[in-house]
Amino acid sequence: MNVLFAFACNMVFNFAIGLLVAKFLGPEEYGRFALAHATAIAVQTAGFDWIRLGATRFYSERIRLQEPALRATLDLGFAAITCGLAAGSALLFLSGIHFALSNSLIFLALGIAITNGLFDYFSAMTRARFQDKLFVRLVLVKTLLSFSLMVGGAFWFASAKMTLIGGMLSLAGSVAVTRASLRDSGCNILQARLPVAKALMRYSLPIVIANLLYLAIPLANRSIVAVLYGFSETGQFSLAFDFGSKAIQAVGSALDVVLFQIAVATHDLRGMEEAREKIGNNLAIVIALILPSCTGLWLTLPSLENLIVPEEFRGPFAMLLPLMMTGLFCGAIIQYGINPFFLIAKRTRPLIAAAIIAAATDCLLIFMLPPEDDASSLAIAQAGAMLAALISLIGFASLKAPQWPRGRDLAGIVLANALMSAAILPLRLHDPGLATLVQQVGLGILVYGLVIMGFDTAYLRSTILSRLRPSIEPLKPL
């Protein structure tokens, strides 16, 4: 519960931070900020994501005590890559090459990549050791600092550069608060071992390459928008994508932080067969929460835009986000539902093939779709790319006969989503605002929840009752 509370707070603050930053920066400066931040995430994925993945999959309390070479190898790898990035950026600036972003924004993007990589590494270690209180502290400190420094930078300076500096300081501050609690007393950097690094790379490299290709799609599309339509349209495109992806990823990552770690523990304690069953049931849970989240986002879009989207972004936001929704749904199912089939089996090469298919589909659709006066064709291409990736990954997974969700679970999810949509859709025609939004959300949760609990989809009802039973049983008469 502590972990879910931290994610709920992080989700609310992330939405507020993103919208306030967009409001104070305006479309053009926000376009620069968004492109720099997307560049930072791509660099972080290429350089540091193998460290996060290695900690998530292989680090644990037992490994910390018995095999300190793993932590030492991860620490040394992070330090070496940080030095390499610093040296590479210095050579890049000295070369005189110019990019769409200024050199100062590129420099800040590299700083964000390093600090965010360190934050993800520390949060992965707390999750792997099931240190819930420490994880909550790490996330909440980062969230509060981000709200203060990033929003403050945007408000006072109306500058993408100052906003990025605020983000970098908030990430570094959260890590500094928890660094002492995550120090392994029996570990030093001299214990790092090349065979350990090679084993981590064999597991992580296909995932990193796949994630990098997925990130390259929206990054390349934003760059194309900047070249064809300018930074103002890039800001419009970026806010729609960032808002939608944060909304869906907030749900997915909250599930992933619990579900995948439990699947890993199941594999270690009870073997592959039970882990496969757990992953199959986890996929049903992911679909059960991601599908209504996407549907609900579209159904409540008029009220959401009216209430929280900055005025300069309205109109393009409501046009672009629905075009991106299919891609956002597919991306979340891939990351939180399908990928774990391959991760738990340590068979990650199909992830690269699916990502290549996605990148190729995006390029193909960009050339095939007729050009528009705005970025709508790129939003459609992006969605088509993720749909192609999902279909291909399901095909690759089917070759190994995985434990898929029960048919009744999927039927219950589809029925619940349809009934929820039928109940909320008439309210979409009401005047957009807080009252309409509250009615839509309340009615949607009620209808969807009743159907899901009635079907006991993914054993959610059974799980909830089993958790409540210890507090209920003492009240029964003797």
PEJO-V262525 format. One record per residue. N is the residue number from 1. RES is the residue in one small letter. PSI is psi in whole degrees, -180 to 180 (NA if undefined). OMEGA is omega as a letter, one per 40 degrees, with the letter a starting at -180 (NA if undefined). D_CENTER is the distance of its C-alpha to the mean C-alpha in Angstrom with 1 decimal. Layout:
n=N res=RES psi=PSI omega=OMEGA d_center=D_CENTER
n=N res=RES psi=PSI omega=OMEGA d_center=D_CENTER
//
This chain:
n=1 res=m psi=-37 omega=i d_center=19.8
n=2 res=n psi=-41 omega=a d_center=19.3
n=3 res=v psi=-45 omega=a d_center=15.8
n=4 res=l psi=-35 omega=i d_center=15.0
n=5 res=f psi=-43 omega=i d_center=17.0
n=6 res=a psi=-42 omega=i d_center=15.1
n=7 res=f psi=-36 omega=i d_center=11.7
n=8 res=a psi=-46 omega=i d_center=13.8
n=9 res=c psi=-43 omega=a d_center=15.3
n=10 res=n psi=-40 omega=a d_center=12.2
n=11 res=m psi=-48 omega=a d_center=10.9
n=12 res=v psi=-46 omega=a d_center=14.5
n=13 res=f psi=-36 omega=i d_center=15.0
n=14 res=n psi=-41 omega=i d_center=11.9
n=15 res=f psi=-47 omega=a d_center=13.3
n=16 res=a psi=-42 omega=a d_center=16.7
n=17 res=i psi=-49 omega=a d_center=16.0
n=18 res=g psi=-43 omega=a d_center=14.6
n=19 res=l psi=-40 omega=i d_center=17.5
n=20 res=l psi=-39 omega=i d_center=20.1
n=21 res=v psi=-45 omega=i d_center=19.3
n=22 res=a psi=-41 omega=a d_center=19.7
n=23 res=k psi=-45 omega=a d_center=22.8
n=24 res=f psi=-27 omega=i d_center=24.5
n=25 res=l psi=-33 omega=a d_center=23.7
n=26 res=g psi=163 omega=a d_center=24.6
n=27 res=p psi=-43 omega=a d_center=23.5
n=28 res=e psi=-51 omega=a d_center=24.9
n=29 res=e psi=-34 omega=i d_center=23.9
n=30 res=y psi=-34 omega=i d_center=20.4
n=31 res=g psi=-42 omega=i d_center=20.3
n=32 res=r psi=-45 omega=i d_center=21.2
n=33 res=f psi=-47 omega=a d_center=18.6
n=34 res=a psi=-40 omega=i d_center=15.7
n=35 res=l psi=-39 omega=i d_center=17.1
n=36 res=a psi=-42 omega=a d_center=17.6
n=37 res=h psi=-40 omega=i d_center=14.1
n=38 res=a psi=-38 omega=i d_center=12.7
n=39 res=t psi=-41 omega=i d_center=15.5
n=40 res=a psi=-44 omega=a d_center=14.5
n=41 res=i psi=-37 omega=i d_center=11.0
n=42 res=a psi=-44 omega=i d_center=13.0
n=43 res=v psi=-42 omega=i d_center=15.7
n=44 res=q psi=-44 omega=i d_center=13.6
n=45 res=t psi=-45 omega=a d_center=12.2
n=46 res=a psi=-39 omega=a d_center=15.8
n=47 res=g psi=-39 omega=a d_center=17.4
n=48 res=f psi=-8 omega=a d_center=15.7
n=49 res=d psi=-29 omega=i d_center=12.9
n=50 res=w psi=-29 omega=i d_center=15.9
n=51 res=i psi=-46 omega=i d_center=16.7
n=52 res=r psi=-45 omega=a d_center=13.5
n=53 res=l psi=-41 omega=i d_center=13.8
n=54 res=g psi=-42 omega=i d_center=17.5
n=55 res=a psi=-41 omega=a d_center=17.3
n=56 res=t psi=-41 omega=a d_center=15.0
n=57 res=r psi=-33 omega=a d_center=17.4
n=58 res=f psi=-20 omega=a d_center=20.7
n=59 res=y psi=143 omega=i d_center=21.1
n=60 res=s psi=175 omega=i d_center=22.7
n=61 res=e psi=-39 omega=i d_center=25.5
n=62 res=r psi=-45 omega=i d_center=28.0
n=63 res=i psi=-38 omega=i d_center=26.9
n=64 res=r psi=-39 omega=a d_center=26.9
n=65 res=l psi=-37 omega=a d_center=30.5
n=66 res=q psi=-26 omega=a d_center=31.8
n=67 res=e psi=73 omega=a d_center=30.1
n=68 res=p psi=-13 omega=a d_center=29.4
n=69 res=a psi=-29 omega=i d_center=29.3
n=70 res=l psi=-51 omega=a d_center=25.6
n=71 res=r psi=-41 omega=i d_center=24.6
n=72 res=a psi=-40 omega=i d_center=27.2
n=73 res=t psi=-41 omega=i d_center=25.9
n=74 res=l psi=-43 omega=i d_center=22.3
n=75 res=d psi=-45 omega=i d_center=23.7
n=76 res=l psi=-40 omega=i d_center=26.1
n=77 res=g psi=-42 omega=i d_center=23.5
n=78 res=f psi=-44 omega=a d_center=21.4
n=79 res=a psi=-42 omega=a d_center=24.6
n=80 res=a psi=-42 omega=a d_center=25.9
n=81 res=i psi=-37 omega=i d_center=22.9
n=82 res=t psi=-46 omega=i d_center=22.9
n=83 res=c psi=-40 omega=i d_center=26.6
n=84 res=g psi=-41 omega=i d_center=26.2
n=85 res=l psi=-41 omega=i d_center=23.8
n=86 res=a psi=-45 omega=a d_center=26.3
n=87 res=a psi=-42 omega=i d_center=29.1
n=88 res=g psi=-40 omega=i d_center=27.5
n=89 res=s psi=-37 omega=i d_center=26.7
n=90 res=a psi=-45 omega=i d_center=30.3
n=91 res=l psi=-37 omega=a d_center=31.7
n=92 res=l psi=-45 omega=a d_center=29.6
n=93 res=f psi=-37 omega=i d_center=30.9
n=94 res=l psi=-23 omega=a d_center=34.4
n=95 res=s psi=-22 omega=i d_center=34.4
n=96 res=g psi=8 omega=i d_center=34.5
n=97 res=i psi=140 omega=a d_center=31.9
n=98 res=h psi=144 omega=a d_center=30.4
n=99 res=f psi=176 omega=i d_center=27.1
n=100 res=a psi=-37 omega=i d_center=25.9
n=101 res=l psi=149 omega=i d_center=24.4
n=102 res=s psi=161 omega=i d_center=27.0
n=103 res=n psi=-37 omega=i d_center=27.4
n=104 res=s psi=-39 omega=i d_center=26.6
n=105 res=l psi=-37 omega=i d_center=23.2
n=106 res=i psi=-41 omega=i d_center=22.5
n=107 res=f psi=-45 omega=i d_center=23.7
n=108 res=l psi=-35 omega=i d_center=21.4
n=109 res=a psi=-40 omega=i d_center=18.4
n=110 res=l psi=-38 omega=i d_center=19.5
n=111 res=g psi=-42 omega=i d_center=19.9
n=112 res=i psi=-41 omega=a d_center=16.3
n=113 res=a psi=-43 omega=a d_center=15.3
n=114 res=i psi=-49 omega=a d_center=17.6
n=115 res=t psi=-37 omega=i d_center=16.9
n=116 res=n psi=-34 omega=i d_center=13.1
n=117 res=g psi=-41 omega=i d_center=13.8
n=118 res=l psi=-40 omega=i d_center=16.3
n=119 res=f psi=-46 omega=a d_center=14.2
n=120 res=d psi=-37 omega=i d_center=11.6
n=121 res=y psi=-47 omega=a d_center=14.9
n=122 res=f psi=-42 omega=i d_center=16.5
n=123 res=s psi=-34 omega=i d_center=13.8
n=124 res=a psi=-39 omega=i d_center=13.8
n=125 res=m psi=-40 omega=i d_center=17.5
n=126 res=t psi=-38 omega=i d_center=17.8
n=127 res=r psi=-43 omega=a d_center=15.8
n=128 res=a psi=-30 omega=i d_center=17.9
n=129 res=r psi=5 omega=i d_center=21.0
n=130 res=f psi=40 omega=i d_center=20.1
n=131 res=q psi=79 omega=a d_center=21.0
n=132 res=d psi=-43 omega=a d_center=19.5
n=133 res=k psi=-40 omega=i d_center=21.5
n=134 res=l psi=-39 omega=i d_center=20.6
n=135 res=f psi=-43 omega=i d_center=16.9
n=136 res=v psi=-44 omega=i d_center=17.5
n=137 res=r psi=-44 omega=a d_center=19.6
n=138 res=l psi=-48 omega=a d_center=17.2
n=139 res=v psi=-43 omega=a d_center=14.4
n=140 res=l psi=-40 omega=i d_center=17.1
n=141 res=v psi=-44 omega=i d_center=19.0
n=142 res=k psi=-41 omega=a d_center=16.1
n=143 res=t psi=-46 omega=a d_center=15.4
n=144 res=l psi=-41 omega=i d_center=19.1
n=145 res=l psi=-40 omega=i d_center=19.8
n=146 res=s psi=-43 omega=i d_center=17.1
n=147 res=f psi=-42 omega=a d_center=18.7
n=148 res=s psi=-49 omega=a d_center=22.1
n=149 res=l psi=-42 omega=a d_center=21.9
n=150 res=m psi=-48 omega=i d_center=19.5
n=151 res=v psi=-39 omega=i d_center=21.1
n=152 res=g psi=-43 omega=i d_center=24.4
n=153 res=g psi=-41 omega=i d_center=24.2
n=154 res=a psi=-39 omega=a d_center=23.5
n=155 res=f psi=-48 omega=a d_center=26.2
n=156 res=w psi=-34 omega=a d_center=28.9
n=157 res=f psi=-15 omega=a d_center=28.6
n=158 res=a psi=43 omega=a d_center=26.8
n=159 res=s psi=131 omega=i d_center=25.5
n=160 res=a psi=-37 omega=a d_center=22.3
n=161 res=k psi=-48 omega=a d_center=23.6
n=162 res=m psi=-33 omega=i d_center=24.2
n=163 res=t psi=-41 omega=i d_center=20.8
n=164 res=l psi=-39 omega=i d_center=19.2
n=165 res=i psi=-42 omega=i d_center=21.8
n=166 res=g psi=-41 omega=i d_center=20.8
n=167 res=g psi=-41 omega=i d_center=17.2
n=168 res=m psi=-44 omega=i d_center=18.5
n=169 res=l psi=-37 omega=a d_center=21.0
n=170 res=s psi=-40 omega=i d_center=18.7
n=171 res=l psi=-44 omega=i d_center=16.5
n=172 res=a psi=-39 omega=a d_center=19.9
n=173 res=g psi=-40 omega=i d_center=21.4
n=174 res=s psi=-38 omega=i d_center=19.0
n=175 res=v psi=-40 omega=a d_center=19.5
n=176 res=a psi=-35 omega=a d_center=23.2
n=177 res=v psi=-34 omega=a d_center=23.4
n=178 res=t psi=-1 omega=a d_center=22.2
n=179 res=r psi=-44 omega=a d_center=23.6
n=180 res=a psi=-36 omega=a d_center=26.9
n=181 res=s psi=-20 omega=a d_center=25.6
n=182 res=l psi=11 omega=i d_center=23.7
n=183 res=r psi=130 omega=i d_center=26.7
n=184 res=d psi=112 omega=a d_center=28.2
n=185 res=s psi=-31 omega=a d_center=32.0
n=186 res=g psi=15 omega=a d_center=33.1
n=187 res=c psi=134 omega=i d_center=30.9
n=188 res=n psi=162 omega=a d_center=31.7
n=189 res=i psi=-20 omega=i d_center=30.6
n=190 res=l psi=-15 omega=i d_center=33.8
n=191 res=q psi=-3 omega=i d_center=32.7
n=192 res=a psi=143 omega=a d_center=30.0
n=193 res=r psi=136 omega=i d_center=30.9
n=194 res=l psi=-42 omega=i d_center=30.5
n=195 res=p psi=-36 omega=i d_center=30.4
n=196 res=v psi=-43 omega=i d_center=27.4
n=197 res=a psi=-41 omega=i d_center=25.6
n=198 res=k psi=-41 omega=i d_center=26.6
n=199 res=a psi=-41 omega=i d_center=25.4
n=200 res=l psi=-40 omega=a d_center=21.9
n=201 res=m psi=-41 omega=i d_center=21.9
n=202 res=r psi=-39 omega=i d_center=23.1
n=203 res=y psi=-45 omega=a d_center=20.3
n=204 res=s psi=-32 omega=a d_center=17.4
n=205 res=l psi=-45 omega=i d_center=18.7
n=206 res=p psi=-37 omega=i d_center=18.1
n=207 res=i psi=-43 omega=a d_center=14.4
n=208 res=v psi=-46 omega=a d_center=14.2
n=209 res=i psi=-44 omega=i d_center=16.3
n=210 res=a psi=-47 omega=i d_center=14.4
n=211 res=n psi=-38 omega=a d_center=11.0
n=212 res=l psi=-40 omega=i d_center=13.2
n=213 res=l psi=-41 omega=i d_center=14.9
n=214 res=y psi=-40 omega=i d_center=11.9
n=215 res=l psi=-32 omega=a d_center=11.0
n=216 res=a psi=-28 omega=a d_center=14.8
n=217 res=i psi=-58 omega=i d_center=15.1
n=218 res=p psi=-32 omega=i d_center=13.7
n=219 res=l psi=-45 omega=i d_center=15.1
n=220 res=a psi=-39 omega=a d_center=18.4
n=221 res=n psi=-39 omega=i d_center=18.6
n=222 res=r psi=-40 omega=i d_center=18.2
n=223 res=s psi=-40 omega=i d_center=20.9
n=224 res=i psi=-42 omega=i d_center=23.1
n=225 res=v psi=-42 omega=i d_center=22.8
n=226 res=a psi=-40 omega=a d_center=23.9
n=227 res=v psi=-43 omega=a d_center=26.8
n=228 res=l psi=-37 omega=a d_center=28.0
n=229 res=y psi=-10 omega=i d_center=27.5
n=230 res=g psi=170 omega=a d_center=27.0
n=231 res=f psi=-26 omega=i d_center=24.4
n=232 res=s psi=-46 omega=i d_center=25.0
n=233 res=e psi=-32 omega=i d_center=23.8
n=234 res=t psi=-39 omega=i d_center=20.8
n=235 res=g psi=-41 omega=i d_center=20.0
n=236 res=q psi=-47 omega=i d_center=20.4
n=237 res=f psi=-43 omega=a d_center=18.2
n=238 res=s psi=-41 omega=a d_center=15.4
n=239 res=l psi=-41 omega=i d_center=15.6
n=240 res=a psi=-46 omega=a d_center=15.4
n=241 res=f psi=-45 omega=a d_center=12.4
n=242 res=d psi=-42 omega=i d_center=10.5
n=243 res=f psi=-50 omega=a d_center=11.8
n=244 res=g psi=-44 omega=a d_center=10.9
n=245 res=s psi=-39 omega=i d_center=7.3
n=246 res=k psi=-40 omega=i d_center=7.0
n=247 res=a psi=-47 omega=a d_center=9.3
n=248 res=i psi=-41 omega=a d_center=7.9
n=249 res=q psi=-28 omega=i d_center=4.4
n=250 res=a psi=-41 omega=i d_center=6.9
n=251 res=v psi=-48 omega=a d_center=9.0
n=252 res=g psi=-43 omega=a d_center=7.2
n=253 res=s psi=-33 omega=i d_center=5.9
n=254 res=a psi=-37 omega=i d_center=9.4
n=255 res=l psi=-45 omega=a d_center=11.0
n=256 res=d psi=-38 omega=a d_center=9.7
n=257 res=v psi=-25 omega=i d_center=10.9
n=258 res=v psi=-50 omega=a d_center=14.2
n=259 res=l psi=-48 omega=a d_center=14.7
n=260 res=f psi=-38 omega=i d_center=14.1
n=261 res=q psi=-36 omega=i d_center=16.0
n=262 res=i psi=-39 omega=i d_center=18.8
n=263 res=a psi=-40 omega=i d_center=19.0
n=264 res=v psi=-44 omega=i d_center=19.5
n=265 res=a psi=-38 omega=i d_center=22.1
n=266 res=t psi=-42 omega=i d_center=23.7
n=267 res=h psi=-42 omega=a d_center=24.1
n=268 res=d psi=-36 omega=a d_center=25.7
n=269 res=l psi=-32 omega=a d_center=28.0
n=270 res=r psi=-4 omega=i d_center=28.9
n=271 res=g psi=173 omega=a d_center=28.3
n=272 res=m psi=-38 omega=a d_center=26.4
n=273 res=e psi=-47 omega=i d_center=27.8
n=274 res=e psi=-33 omega=i d_center=26.5
n=275 res=a psi=-40 omega=i d_center=23.1
n=276 res=r psi=-41 omega=i d_center=23.0
n=277 res=e psi=-40 omega=i d_center=24.1
n=278 res=k psi=-42 omega=i d_center=21.4
n=279 res=i psi=-41 omega=i d_center=18.7
n=280 res=g psi=-43 omega=i d_center=20.4
n=281 res=n psi=-36 omega=i d_center=20.5
n=282 res=n psi=-37 omega=i d_center=16.9
n=283 res=l psi=-41 omega=i d_center=16.2
n=284 res=a psi=-41 omega=i d_center=18.5
n=285 res=i psi=-42 omega=a d_center=16.8
n=286 res=v psi=-48 omega=i d_center=13.4
n=287 res=i psi=-40 omega=a d_center=15.4
n=288 res=a psi=-25 omega=a d_center=17.4
n=289 res=l psi=-30 omega=a d_center=14.7
n=290 res=i psi=-43 omega=a d_center=12.5
n=291 res=l psi=-50 omega=i d_center=15.8
n=292 res=p psi=-26 omega=i d_center=17.4
n=293 res=s psi=-45 omega=i d_center=14.4
n=294 res=c psi=-46 omega=i d_center=14.6
n=295 res=t psi=-45 omega=i d_center=18.4
n=296 res=g psi=-34 omega=i d_center=18.7
n=297 res=l psi=-41 omega=i d_center=16.8
n=298 res=w psi=-42 omega=a d_center=19.4
n=299 res=l psi=-33 omega=a d_center=22.3
n=300 res=t psi=6 omega=a d_center=21.8
n=301 res=l psi=-44 omega=i d_center=21.0
n=302 res=p psi=-43 omega=a d_center=24.6
n=303 res=s psi=-40 omega=i d_center=24.5
n=304 res=l psi=-45 omega=i d_center=21.1
n=305 res=e psi=-42 omega=a d_center=22.2
n=306 res=n psi=-35 omega=a d_center=25.5
n=307 res=l psi=-42 omega=a d_center=24.3
n=308 res=i psi=-16 omega=a d_center=21.4
n=309 res=v psi=129 omega=i d_center=21.0
n=310 res=p psi=145 omega=a d_center=23.3
n=311 res=e psi=-36 omega=a d_center=26.5
n=312 res=e psi=-16 omega=a d_center=26.3
n=313 res=f psi=-8 omega=a d_center=23.2
n=314 res=r psi=149 omega=a d_center=24.6
n=315 res=g psi=-75 omega=i d_center=25.7
n=316 res=p psi=-36 omega=i d_center=23.5
n=317 res=f psi=-50 omega=a d_center=20.4
n=318 res=a psi=-22 omega=i d_center=21.9
n=319 res=m psi=-41 omega=a d_center=22.9
n=320 res=l psi=-41 omega=a d_center=19.8
n=321 res=l psi=-47 omega=i d_center=17.0
n=322 res=p psi=-33 omega=i d_center=18.9
n=323 res=l psi=-27 omega=a d_center=19.3
n=324 res=m psi=-12 omega=a d_center=15.6
n=325 res=m psi=-41 omega=i d_center=14.9
n=326 res=t psi=-43 omega=i d_center=15.8
n=327 res=g psi=-39 omega=i d_center=13.5
n=328 res=l psi=-41 omega=i d_center=10.4
n=329 res=f psi=-49 omega=a d_center=11.9
n=330 res=c psi=-42 omega=i d_center=12.6
n=331 res=g psi=-41 omega=i d_center=9.3
n=332 res=a psi=-41 omega=i d_center=7.9
n=333 res=i psi=-39 omega=i d_center=11.2
n=334 res=i psi=-53 omega=a d_center=11.2
n=335 res=q psi=-44 omega=a d_center=8.2
n=336 res=y psi=-14 omega=a d_center=9.0
n=337 res=g psi=-47 omega=a d_center=12.6
n=338 res=i psi=-44 omega=a d_center=14.5
n=339 res=n psi=-39 omega=i d_center=13.3
n=340 res=p psi=-26 omega=i d_center=14.5
n=341 res=f psi=-42 omega=a d_center=17.9
n=342 res=f psi=-35 omega=a d_center=18.2
n=343 res=l psi=-42 omega=a d_center=16.7
n=344 res=i psi=-29 omega=i d_center=19.1
n=345 res=a psi=-2 omega=a d_center=21.9
n=346 res=k psi=36 omega=i d_center=21.1
n=347 res=r psi=87 omega=a d_center=21.6
n=348 res=t psi=-3 omega=a d_center=18.9
n=349 res=r psi=-35 omega=i d_center=20.9
n=350 res=p psi=-23 omega=i d_center=20.3
n=351 res=l psi=-37 omega=i d_center=16.7
n=352 res=i psi=-45 omega=a d_center=18.3
n=353 res=a psi=-43 omega=i d_center=20.7
n=354 res=a psi=-39 omega=i d_center=18.1
n=355 res=a psi=-38 omega=i d_center=16.2
n=356 res=i psi=-41 omega=i d_center=19.7
n=357 res=i psi=-41 omega=i d_center=20.6
n=358 res=a psi=-46 omega=a d_center=17.7
n=359 res=a psi=-42 omega=i d_center=18.8
n=360 res=a psi=-39 omega=i d_center=22.4
n=361 res=t psi=-41 omega=i d_center=21.8
n=362 res=d psi=-48 omega=i d_center=20.3
n=363 res=c psi=-43 omega=a d_center=23.3
n=364 res=l psi=-44 omega=a d_center=25.7
n=365 res=l psi=-34 omega=i d_center=24.6
n=366 res=i psi=-40 omega=i d_center=24.8
n=367 res=f psi=-31 omega=a d_center=28.3
n=368 res=m psi=-38 omega=a d_center=29.3
n=369 res=l psi=140 omega=i d_center=28.2
n=370 res=p psi=141 omega=i d_center=30.8
n=371 res=p psi=146 omega=i d_center=30.0
n=372 res=e psi=176 omega=i d_center=29.5
n=373 res=d psi=-3 omega=i d_center=30.2
n=374 res=d psi=-166 omega=a d_center=26.5
n=375 res=a psi=17 omega=a d_center=23.1
n=376 res=s psi=-37 omega=a d_center=23.0
n=377 res=s psi=-34 omega=i d_center=23.9
n=378 res=l psi=-32 omega=i d_center=21.0
n=379 res=a psi=-40 omega=i d_center=18.6
n=380 res=i psi=-42 omega=i d_center=20.4
n=381 res=a psi=-40 omega=i d_center=20.3
n=382 res=q psi=-43 omega=i d_center=16.5
n=383 res=a psi=-43 omega=i d_center=16.3
n=384 res=g psi=-35 omega=i d_center=19.1
n=385 res=a psi=-43 omega=a d_center=17.5
n=386 res=m psi=-32 omega=i d_center=14.6
n=387 res=l psi=-42 omega=i d_center=17.2
n=388 res=a psi=-40 omega=i d_center=19.3
n=389 res=a psi=-43 omega=a d_center=16.7
n=390 res=l psi=-46 omega=i d_center=16.2
n=391 res=i psi=-43 omega=a d_center=20.0
n=392 res=s psi=-39 omega=a d_center=20.7
n=393 res=l psi=-39 omega=i d_center=18.5
n=394 res=i psi=-40 omega=i d_center=20.2
n=395 res=g psi=-45 omega=i d_center=23.4
n=396 res=f psi=-42 omega=a d_center=22.8
n=397 res=a psi=-35 omega=a d_center=21.9
n=398 res=s psi=-26 omega=a d_center=25.0
n=399 res=l psi=-25 omega=a d_center=27.2
n=400 res=k psi=14 omega=i d_center=26.7
n=401 res=a psi=64 omega=i d_center=27.4
n=402 res=p psi=171 omega=i d_center=24.4
n=403 res=q psi=94 omega=a d_center=24.6
n=404 res=w psi=163 omega=i d_center=23.1
n=405 res=p psi=156 omega=i d_center=22.8
n=406 res=r psi=146 omega=i d_center=26.1
n=407 res=g psi=-37 omega=a d_center=27.4
n=408 res=r psi=-30 omega=i d_center=28.3
n=409 res=d psi=-47 omega=a d_center=24.7
n=410 res=l psi=-40 omega=i d_center=23.5
n=411 res=a psi=-41 omega=i d_center=26.7
n=412 res=g psi=-38 omega=i d_center=26.1
n=413 res=i psi=-47 omega=a d_center=22.5
n=414 res=v psi=-44 omega=a d_center=24.0
n=415 res=l psi=-45 omega=a d_center=27.0
n=416 res=a psi=-41 omega=a d_center=25.1
n=417 res=n psi=-39 omega=i d_center=22.9
n=418 res=a psi=-44 omega=i d_center=26.1
n=419 res=l psi=-39 omega=i d_center=28.1
n=420 res=m psi=-44 omega=a d_center=25.5
n=421 res=s psi=-43 omega=i d_center=25.4
n=422 res=a psi=-34 omega=a d_center=29.2
n=423 res=a psi=-37 omega=a d_center=29.5
n=424 res=i psi=-30 omega=a d_center=27.2
n=425 res=l psi=-42 omega=i d_center=28.2
n=426 res=p psi=-31 omega=a d_center=31.6
n=427 res=l psi=-19 omega=i d_center=30.1
n=428 res=r psi=-22 omega=a d_center=28.2
n=429 res=l psi=-10 omega=i d_center=31.7
n=430 res=h psi=167 omega=i d_center=32.4
n=431 res=d psi=126 omega=a d_center=32.3
n=432 res=p psi=140 omega=a d_center=28.8
n=433 res=g psi=-174 omega=a d_center=28.3
n=434 res=l psi=-43 omega=a d_center=27.4
n=435 res=a psi=-45 omega=i d_center=29.9
n=436 res=t psi=-43 omega=a d_center=28.7
n=437 res=l psi=-45 omega=i d_center=25.0
n=438 res=v psi=-43 omega=i d_center=26.1
n=439 res=q psi=-45 omega=a d_center=28.2
n=440 res=q psi=-48 omega=a d_center=25.5
n=441 res=v psi=-46 omega=a d_center=22.9
n=442 res=g psi=-46 omega=a d_center=25.7
n=443 res=l psi=-40 omega=a d_center=27.3
n=444 res=g psi=-46 omega=i d_center=24.1
n=445 res=i psi=-42 omega=a d_center=23.1
n=446 res=l psi=-52 omega=a d_center=26.7
n=447 res=v psi=-49 omega=a d_center=27.3
n=448 res=y psi=-45 omega=a d_center=24.1
n=449 res=g psi=-40 omega=a d_center=24.4
n=450 res=l psi=-43 omega=a d_center=28.1
n=451 res=v psi=-44 omega=a d_center=27.7
n=452 res=i psi=-43 omega=i d_center=24.9
n=453 res=m psi=-36 omega=i d_center=26.9
n=454 res=g psi=-38 omega=i d_center=30.0
n=455 res=f psi=-7 omega=a d_center=28.8
n=456 res=d psi=46 omega=a d_center=27.3
n=457 res=t psi=129 omega=i d_center=24.3
n=458 res=a psi=28 omega=i d_center=22.6
n=459 res=y psi=26 omega=a d_center=25.1
n=460 res=l psi=-42 omega=i d_center=23.3
n=461 res=r psi=-44 omega=a d_center=26.7
n=462 res=s psi=-40 omega=a d_center=28.2
n=463 res=t psi=-45 omega=a d_center=25.5
n=464 res=i psi=-44 omega=i d_center=25.7
n=465 res=l psi=-38 omega=i d_center=29.5
n=466 res=s psi=-33 omega=i d_center=29.7
n=467 res=r psi=-34 omega=a d_center=27.8
n=468 res=l psi=-25 omega=a d_center=30.1
n=469 res=r psi=-43 omega=a d_center=33.2
n=470 res=p psi=-32 omega=i d_center=34.0
n=471 res=s psi=-18 omega=a d_center=34.3
n=472 res=i psi=-38 omega=a d_center=36.3
n=473 res=e psi=-38 omega=i d_center=38.8
n=474 res=p psi=-18 omega=a d_center=40.7
n=475 res=l psi=-11 omega=a d_center=41.7
n=476 res=k psi=147 omega=i d_center=43.4
n=477 res=p psi=146 omega=i d_center=47.2
n=478 res=l psi=NA omega=NA d_center=48.8
//
